[in-house]
Amino acid sequence: MENRQQVTVADNKAFPQLVSPTKEKLLLYLEINGLSKIMTPHEKDYFVETAQAYCLNPFKREIHCVPRGTGDKRVIALITGYDVYIKRAERTGKLDGYGFVTEGKSPALKTIITIYRKDWSHPFEYEVNFDEVVQRNRDGSISYMWAKMPKFMLRKVAIAQGFRLCFPDELGGMPYTADELADGMGIPNAVVEEPETPAPKAKSRTTTKKLDLTEEEKACIANTTSDKELVKVCSQLQKDKGPDYRQVIIRYYNLKKGDFK
Protein backbone atom coordinates (compact mmCIF):
# COMPACT_ATOMS: atom_id res chain seq x y z
CA MET A 1 0.00 0.00 0.00
CA GLU A 2 1.25 3.49 -0.80
CA ASN A 3 0.89 6.41 1.58
CA ARG A 4 -1.55 9.11 0.60
CA GLN A 5 0.06 12.01 -1.19
CA GLN A 6 -1.70 15.20 -0.20
CA VAL A 7 -1.78 17.88 -2.88
CA THR A 8 -2.63 21.48 -1.98
CA VAL A 9 -4.12 23.95 -4.44
CA ALA A 10 -4.15 27.66 -5.09
CA ASP A 11 -7.06 30.02 -4.54
CA ASN A 12 -9.27 30.55 -7.58
CA LYS A 13 -8.71 34.32 -7.48
CA ALA A 14 -5.22 33.73 -8.93
CA PHE A 15 -6.65 32.46 -12.22
CA PRO A 16 -7.72 34.70 -15.11
CA GLN A 17 -11.16 34.21 -16.59
CA LEU A 18 -11.46 31.39 -19.12
CA VAL A 19 -11.79 32.52 -22.71
CA SER A 20 -13.54 30.39 -25.31
CA PRO A 21 -11.39 29.94 -28.44
CA THR A 22 -12.83 31.40 -31.62
CA LYS A 23 -14.09 29.20 -34.43
CA GLU A 24 -11.38 30.60 -36.70
CA LYS A 25 -8.67 29.61 -34.21
CA LEU A 26 -10.04 26.09 -33.84
CA LEU A 27 -10.30 25.57 -37.59
CA LEU A 28 -6.74 26.88 -37.93
CA TYR A 29 -5.60 24.21 -35.48
CA LEU A 30 -7.25 21.52 -37.60
CA GLU A 31 -5.62 22.94 -40.73
CA ILE A 32 -2.14 23.13 -39.20
CA ASN A 33 -2.33 19.54 -37.98
CA GLY A 34 -3.59 18.17 -41.30
CA LEU A 35 -7.00 17.23 -39.93
CA SER A 36 -9.18 19.50 -42.06
CA LYS A 37 -8.80 17.31 -45.15
CA ILE A 38 -9.84 14.12 -43.38
CA MET A 39 -12.72 15.45 -41.25
CA THR A 40 -16.31 15.95 -42.36
CA PRO A 41 -18.13 19.27 -41.77
CA HIS A 42 -20.18 17.63 -38.98
CA GLU A 43 -17.00 16.38 -37.28
CA LYS A 44 -15.46 19.84 -37.46
CA ASP A 45 -18.61 21.34 -35.94
CA TYR A 46 -18.51 18.73 -33.17
CA PHE A 47 -14.91 19.64 -32.36
CA VAL A 48 -15.57 23.40 -32.47
CA GLU A 49 -18.76 23.28 -30.38
CA THR A 50 -17.16 21.11 -27.69
CA ALA A 51 -13.98 23.18 -27.47
CA GLN A 52 -15.98 26.40 -27.19
CA ALA A 53 -18.50 25.01 -24.69
CA TYR A 54 -15.74 24.03 -22.26
CA CYS A 55 -13.22 26.75 -23.20
CA LEU A 56 -10.63 24.19 -24.26
CA ASN A 57 -7.70 25.55 -26.27
CA PRO A 58 -6.06 22.95 -28.56
CA PHE A 59 -2.92 25.07 -28.84
CA LYS A 60 -2.47 24.60 -25.09
CA ARG A 61 -2.93 20.83 -25.43
CA GLU A 62 -6.29 21.05 -23.66
CA ILE A 63 -8.15 19.18 -26.41
CA HIS A 64 -7.37 17.27 -29.58
CA CYS A 65 -9.31 14.97 -31.88
CA VAL A 66 -8.61 11.56 -33.34
CA PRO A 67 -10.62 10.57 -36.45
CA ARG A 68 -10.65 6.83 -37.17
CA GLY A 69 -12.15 4.44 -39.70
CA THR A 70 -14.36 4.94 -42.74
CA GLY A 71 -18.01 4.43 -43.64
CA ASP A 72 -20.11 2.76 -40.96
CA LYS A 73 -16.99 2.27 -38.83
CA ARG A 74 -16.13 5.96 -38.85
CA VAL A 75 -15.66 7.43 -35.36
CA ILE A 76 -14.06 10.55 -33.95
CA ALA A 77 -12.74 10.86 -30.41
CA LEU A 78 -12.29 14.19 -28.64
CA ILE A 79 -9.54 13.89 -26.03
CA THR A 80 -8.31 16.04 -23.16
CA GLY A 81 -5.48 15.62 -20.65
CA TYR A 82 -5.91 14.50 -17.05
CA ASP A 83 -4.19 17.69 -15.88
CA VAL A 84 -7.01 19.76 -17.40
CA TYR A 85 -9.44 18.22 -14.89
CA ILE A 86 -7.21 19.26 -11.99
CA LYS A 87 -6.79 22.81 -13.31
CA ARG A 88 -10.52 23.26 -13.86
CA ALA A 89 -11.32 21.94 -10.38
CA GLU A 90 -8.81 24.41 -8.91
CA ARG A 91 -10.56 27.25 -10.71
CA THR A 92 -13.79 26.56 -8.85
CA GLY A 93 -12.18 27.60 -5.58
CA LYS A 94 -13.73 24.51 -3.97
CA LEU A 95 -10.86 22.04 -4.34
CA ASP A 96 -8.98 21.53 -1.08
CA GLY A 97 -6.47 18.89 -2.21
CA TYR A 98 -6.45 15.26 -3.29
CA GLY A 99 -4.44 12.08 -2.76
CA PHE A 100 -4.02 8.44 -3.79
CA VAL A 101 -3.77 5.01 -2.23
CA THR A 102 -2.68 2.16 -4.51
CA GLU A 103 -3.08 -1.47 -3.49
CA GLY A 104 -2.30 -4.92 -4.89
CA LYS A 105 -0.63 -6.06 -8.09
CA SER A 106 -2.07 -6.44 -11.58
CA PRO A 107 -4.57 -7.75 -12.44
CA ALA A 108 -5.87 -7.10 -8.88
CA LEU A 109 -4.24 -3.64 -8.75
CA LYS A 110 -6.48 -0.75 -7.75
CA THR A 111 -6.17 2.93 -6.98
CA ILE A 112 -8.37 4.92 -4.61
CA ILE A 113 -8.42 8.67 -5.13
CA THR A 114 -9.58 10.92 -2.30
CA ILE A 115 -10.68 14.43 -3.24
CA TYR A 116 -11.36 17.16 -0.68
CA ARG A 117 -13.88 19.92 -1.37
CA LYS A 118 -14.04 23.01 0.82
CA ASP A 119 -17.83 23.01 0.68
CA TRP A 120 -18.26 19.31 1.63
CA SER A 121 -18.04 17.99 5.17
CA HIS A 122 -16.74 14.57 4.01
CA PRO A 123 -14.05 13.71 1.46
CA PHE A 124 -14.99 12.11 -1.85
CA GLU A 125 -13.45 8.69 -2.56
CA TYR A 126 -13.44 6.82 -5.86
CA GLU A 127 -11.93 3.44 -6.70
CA VAL A 128 -10.52 2.37 -10.06
CA ASN A 129 -9.64 -1.27 -10.73
CA PHE A 130 -6.90 -2.23 -13.16
CA ASP A 131 -8.76 -5.11 -14.80
CA GLU A 132 -11.72 -2.82 -15.60
CA VAL A 133 -9.83 0.01 -17.32
CA VAL A 134 -6.58 -1.51 -18.68
CA GLN A 135 -6.13 -0.97 -22.42
CA ARG A 136 -5.19 -3.90 -24.64
CA ASN A 137 -3.78 -4.42 -28.12
CA ARG A 138 -5.61 -6.19 -30.92
CA ASP A 139 -4.08 -9.51 -29.92
CA GLY A 140 -5.37 -9.15 -26.35
CA SER A 141 -2.00 -8.31 -24.80
CA ILE A 142 -1.75 -5.33 -22.44
CA SER A 143 -0.74 -2.13 -24.21
CA TYR A 144 2.78 -0.81 -23.74
CA MET A 145 2.31 1.93 -21.13
CA TRP A 146 -0.19 -0.10 -19.10
CA ALA A 147 2.26 -2.99 -18.97
CA LYS A 148 5.25 -0.83 -18.03
CA MET A 149 3.68 1.77 -15.70
CA PRO A 150 0.34 0.38 -14.47
CA LYS A 151 0.22 2.50 -11.29
CA PHE A 152 0.90 5.71 -13.18
CA MET A 153 -1.75 4.93 -15.80
CA LEU A 154 -4.28 3.89 -13.16
CA ARG A 155 -3.79 7.18 -11.32
CA LYS A 156 -4.41 9.17 -14.50
CA VAL A 157 -7.72 7.38 -15.03
CA ALA A 158 -8.62 7.86 -11.35
CA ILE A 159 -8.04 11.61 -11.68
CA ALA A 160 -10.22 11.98 -14.78
CA GLN A 161 -13.10 9.82 -13.57
CA GLY A 162 -12.89 10.94 -9.94
CA PHE A 163 -12.84 14.66 -10.68
CA ARG A 164 -15.74 14.38 -13.13
CA LEU A 165 -17.86 12.76 -10.42
CA CYS A 166 -16.71 15.09 -7.65
CA PHE A 167 -17.29 18.24 -9.74
CA PRO A 168 -20.25 17.22 -11.95
CA ASP A 169 -21.52 20.75 -12.63
CA GLU A 170 -18.14 22.04 -13.75
CA LEU A 171 -16.61 18.94 -15.39
CA GLY A 172 -19.56 16.79 -16.42
CA GLY A 173 -19.55 16.23 -20.19
CA MET A 174 -15.88 17.10 -20.63
CA PRO A 175 -13.98 15.00 -23.20
CA TYR A 176 -12.34 11.84 -21.89
CA THR A 177 -8.60 11.31 -21.59
CA ALA A 178 -6.81 8.97 -24.01
CA ASP A 179 -6.28 6.51 -21.13
CA GLU A 180 -10.06 6.08 -20.71
CA LEU A 181 -10.95 5.42 -24.32
CA ALA A 182 -11.70 2.04 -25.82
CA ASP A 183 -8.64 0.10 -26.95
CA GLY A 184 -6.85 1.91 -29.75
CA MET A 185 -9.21 4.91 -29.84
CA GLY A 186 -6.48 7.28 -28.71
CA ILE A 187 -4.24 6.34 -31.64
CA PRO A 188 -4.84 8.22 -34.92
CA ASN A 189 -5.50 6.37 -38.14
CA ALA A 190 -2.16 7.52 -39.42
CA VAL A 191 -0.32 5.42 -36.86
CA VAL A 192 -2.53 2.35 -36.68
CA GLU A 193 -0.49 -0.70 -37.54
CA GLU A 194 -1.68 -2.48 -40.66
CA PRO A 195 -0.66 -5.94 -41.88
CA GLU A 196 2.76 -5.67 -43.41
CA THR A 197 3.18 -6.19 -47.15
CA PRO A 198 6.24 -8.30 -47.96
CA ALA A 199 8.96 -6.07 -49.30
CA PRO A 200 10.54 -6.99 -52.64
CA LYS A 201 13.85 -8.75 -52.32
CA ALA A 202 16.92 -6.68 -52.99
CA LYS A 203 18.76 -7.67 -56.13
CA SER A 204 22.30 -6.91 -55.08
CA ARG A 205 23.03 -4.64 -52.16
CA THR A 206 21.97 -5.31 -48.56
CA THR A 207 20.12 -2.51 -46.80
CA THR A 208 20.14 -1.83 -43.05
CA LYS A 209 16.74 -1.28 -41.45
CA LYS A 210 16.43 2.14 -39.84
CA LEU A 211 15.63 2.03 -36.14
CA ASP A 212 12.30 3.52 -35.12
CA LEU A 213 9.68 3.22 -32.40
CA THR A 214 6.53 1.18 -32.87
CA GLU A 215 3.32 3.04 -33.64
CA GLU A 216 2.03 2.30 -30.14
CA GLU A 217 5.20 3.74 -28.58
CA LYS A 218 4.90 6.87 -30.77
CA ALA A 219 1.28 7.26 -29.64
CA CYS A 220 2.36 7.00 -25.99
CA ILE A 221 4.65 10.00 -26.54
CA ALA A 222 2.06 11.88 -28.61
CA ASN A 223 -0.61 11.52 -25.90
CA THR A 224 1.47 13.03 -23.08
CA THR A 225 -0.03 16.25 -21.73
CA SER A 226 2.85 17.76 -19.75
CA ASP A 227 6.64 17.96 -19.87
CA LYS A 228 6.85 15.90 -16.67
CA GLU A 229 4.77 13.09 -18.18
CA LEU A 230 6.79 13.27 -21.42
CA VAL A 231 10.06 12.81 -19.53
CA LYS A 232 8.64 9.84 -17.62
CA VAL A 233 7.38 8.10 -20.76
CA CYS A 234 10.61 8.68 -22.70
CA SER A 235 12.73 7.51 -19.75
CA GLN A 236 10.74 4.27 -19.60
CA LEU A 237 11.14 3.77 -23.33
CA GLN A 238 14.87 4.35 -23.08
CA LYS A 239 15.11 1.78 -20.32
CA ASP A 240 13.14 -0.81 -22.31
CA LYS A 241 14.56 -0.21 -25.78
CA GLY A 242 18.23 0.06 -24.83
CA PRO A 243 21.08 2.38 -25.92
CA ASP A 244 20.59 1.74 -29.66
CA TYR A 245 17.32 3.69 -29.54
CA ARG A 246 18.62 6.64 -27.54
CA GLN A 247 18.83 9.07 -30.49
CA VAL A 248 15.47 7.92 -31.83
CA ILE A 249 13.76 8.60 -28.49
CA ILE A 250 15.52 11.95 -28.15
CA ARG A 251 14.22 12.94 -31.60
CA TYR A 252 10.61 12.19 -30.66
CA TYR A 253 11.11 13.85 -27.27
CA ASN A 254 12.31 17.08 -28.87
CA LEU A 255 9.44 17.09 -31.36
CA LYS A 256 6.86 16.67 -28.60
CA LYS A 257 8.55 19.03 -26.14
CA GLY A 258 7.75 21.96 -28.41
CA ASP A 259 4.06 21.55 -27.49
CA PHE A 260 4.75 22.53 -23.88
CA LYS A 261 6.70 25.73 -24.48
N, C-alpha and C positions, 0 to 999 in steps of 0.2 A: 504494500500500500504506500502511496506517495502522500507526503504532507500537503495540506492545503496551501496554495500560494495565493496570498491575498493581494489584490491589485487595487490601488486607490485611483481615483479619477479627479479631473479638474472640474471647477464650477462652470456651468453652462454659459455664464456671462462672458467667458473668455473667447467664445466662438462667434465669428461673424455669421450673419444671417445666410442661410442656404439660398443659392441662386439657381433657378432651373436653366439648364443649357438651352440655347435656341435651336430651332429645327435646322437652321443652316449649319450650325456648328456640329450637330449630330450627323447630318448627312455628309459633311466634310470628313468626319471621322471614318465613316463607311467607305468613302471614296479613297482616302489615304491608305486604308488597310485592304483595298482590293475587294471589298464586300459588296459594293454597289452593283457590280456586274452579275453577281450570283444570287442576289436577293430579289424577291418579288416586291411590288409596291406595297402589298399588305404586310409583308415581313418588315419592311422599312418603317411603315406606320406603327407597327407593334413595338419596334425598338424605340422609336422616337417618343411615342406616348408613354411608355414605361419609364424611360430615362427622365422625361420631364415631370411625370407625376411624383417621382421620388427624388428629384433633384440629383440625379446620378450623372457625373461627368466622366465620359469614357477616356478623356485625355488624362484624367487623374487615376485611371485604372479602377474606377468605381463600378463600371459595367462594361461588358463586352458580349458579343453574340457569336454563336456557333451554328451556322446552317449545316444541315446534314441530309443526305439522301435525295431522291428524286421521286416524282409522281406521288403515289399513295403513301410512300415511305418517307416523304419529305417532312422534316421537323426542324425547328429552330429553337435553340436554347439561349435564354438570356441569363448571364452569369455575373455575380458580384463576388467580392472578396470577403472573407470572414471578418477582416479588420473593419470593414464598413459598418457592420452591425455594432461593433463596440463603439465606434466614433459617433454613430447616430444615437445610441443609448446615452452616451455622455452628454450629448447636446440637450437632452431632455431636462437635465439637472436633477434627475431622480435616481441615477445610478450611484450606488455607494460602494462599489467594488464587486469583485467576483473571484472565484477560486475553483480548483479542481482536486478531485481525488480519483486516482486510477487504480484499479484492482485486477488481479488475475493475469492470465496469459492467453493469447489467442489460441483457439477461437472463443474462449470464455472471458476475454478481456472486456472491461467496461470502464467508462469514465462518467463520473458524476460531477456536474457543474453546479456550483452554488452561486446565485446572483443576489445581491443585496440592493433593495430599493429604499430610498429615504422615506417614501410615503407608505411603506408596508411594514407591519409589525413583525412579520416572520420572513425569513429568507426563502427564496425560490430555488428548488432543487430539481434537476432534470438528469435522467440517466440515459446514456447511449451505449448500446451493446455492439461489440465488434462484428459479430456474426450477422447482425441485421443491417449494417450500413457499409460493410467492406465492399470495395469495387473489384470486379474480376474481369479477366481477359476473355476473349471469345472461347478459348479452350477450357475455361473454368478455373484456371490458375489465378491466384491473387495478383492484382496489378502491382507494378513495381514499387511505388511509394508506400502502399499499404503493407507490402511485405517487408520493406526495409525500415519504415518508421511508423508502426501501427499506433503508438501512443500519440504521436504528434498529429496524425491524420484524424484520430478519434477525437482529440481535443478541438480541432477545427470544426468538425461536424457538431460537436456539443455546443460550441459558441454560437454557430448559426441557428441551430434549432432551438437552443435554450433562450437566446435573446429574442427570437421571434415570439416565443410563447410568453416571455416575461414582459415584453413591451409590445403587446398586440396592436394597440392603436397606432403606434409610431412605426413599427416594423412589419406588421402583417401585410402580406402581399408582395414583399420585396423579392427580387430575383434570388434564386438559390445559389449556393456556392458550387464550384465544379466538383467538390468532394461529395456533394449530396446527390448529384445527378445519377441517372441510370448508367450502367456500365458503358463506357465509351462516349457518352453524350458530351463530355467536356473536351473531346478531341475533335478538331475541325476535320472536314472531309479531306482537306489537302494533306493531312498527315495520317489518315487511316491506312493501315497496312493492307495491301491487296495481295492476292496470290502472285508469287513471282513468276515471270515469264523466263524460261531458260534463255540465257544469253548465248549468242552465236559463238562458236569456238574460234579462238584466235588462230590465224593461219601460220604466223611465224613467231612474232615476239610475245613474251609473257608480260602481262600487266599486273601491277600490284594494286590490290583493292584499297581504296582510300578509307581511312578510319572515320567513322561517324557514329553518332548516337542512334538508338532505335527511335521510332516515331513516338512510342510511349514515353521514353525518357525526355525527348524534346518537349512533349506536351506537359510533362511535370515541371519543366523549367518555365514554359510559356504561361502556365496557370498560377505561378507565384504572384503574390499581391503586395509584397514588401521586400526591401533589400535584405532584411534579416532572414526571411523565409527563403529567398533566392540563394543566399550564402549556405544555408543549411542543406538545401536540396543539392546544390553543386558539390558541397563537401562530401555528401553521402555518395554521389555518383563517382567522384574521384576515388573514394575508398573502395568502391565495388569494381570499377572498371580498370583500375591500375594506372601506372605511370604513362603507358602508351597513349592514353586518352586525355592526358593533362591539357595539352594545347587545344584539343577539340572542345573540352568542357569550358576552358577559359574563353574561347571564342563565343560560345553560346551565352556565357555569363555576361560578357561585355555587351552583347547585343541586347540582352534583357535589361541590364542595369540602367540603360538609357531611359527606360520607362519611369524610373523612380527619381529622376533628377528634377 
